[in-house]
Amino acid sequence: MNESIKAVTELANGWLQVKVPLPFSLKWVNAYLLPEENGWTLIDPGLHTNETEHFWLAVMSEYEIRWQDIRTIVVTHHHPDHFGMAGWFQQRTDATVYLSQVALDSANRLWSEHEAFSDELTEAFLMHGMAPELTEDMREHMRGFREKVSPQPADLSILQPGGTFGMGGVEWNVLMGEGHAPGHLIFYDSVSGWLLCGDQILPDISPNIGWMPGGDPDPLGSFLNSLQEMLPLEVKMVFPGHRDPFSLFRQRIEELIDHHEHRLMKMAEIIGNEDKSAFEVCELLFSPRLRNNAHQLRFALAETIAHLIRMERRGIVIRLESESSPEGLSRIRYRLTV
Ligand SMILES: [Zn+2]
């Protein structure tokens, strides 16, 4: 049995959990294959690389899945590790790709208008105090993602939150999660108590909650609201986008809320008596070593800004914006209100 096949788990409900490899610290993203009467529904096919192409060919051959057996592709959100292979699969299977309208708009913004988005993000990060010498690495790193989400899927169908959607013999309630990615689809079945939730709720790791220009103005606020809204759901098993399925749903929601509340307090301590930029807070909160890792730095700084925005909205900090500098950018700093 080869490496890739160990990465497939046959779940008790008859689904296949396929751990699609990732070239960063998350290690894998879960694709799920749900059996249909005439084939399979594929959820979140993964990031598109040479390795994942070979990986999928091996998995499909082992499980005797032909291209035409994949009838439907569902993408929970637009992040490259979930959405990246949707077009590659569609070209081979002719399956329709389902996602939310907001996810589609976000994908277009990130992947079709890439340079404009990258300009805006760089500018915003400079305003938040990022050292200018770090911007080129970050831009280059983001450019590298374009081929990992190509080709883009062409035949797309929009799923509306509030409706239902049938897959794997279940009529799912379609919900929308916020905070991690705009328009993140979540599927809930009250009969079985199953929740397919992409990256909205993950075991062991906290989903990245990052601010991006033109996106959610208060992603952490949206995330915490979203968790509160999900809390009453009667969930017996969660099928997440990373790590393994788990059952302690409410406990995990409470842990995630606690994690962010603690982080908000920790950041207030870090700011202390002197106003600081988001970049300074980020390096004190995480580590200056992040400077060597453009991928981690982007996530960490976006996450720090999301927390500072939440603190500002709660009245814990005020945002100070200086006059424009010679490069035409103002500087944003945060000061504790008490
Ligand atoms: Zn994600």
Boltz pocket constraint, residues with backbone or C-beta under 6 A from the ligand:
constraints:
  - pocket:
      binder: B
      contacts: [[A, 77], [A, 79], [A, 180], [A, 181], [A, 199]]
      max_distance: 6.0
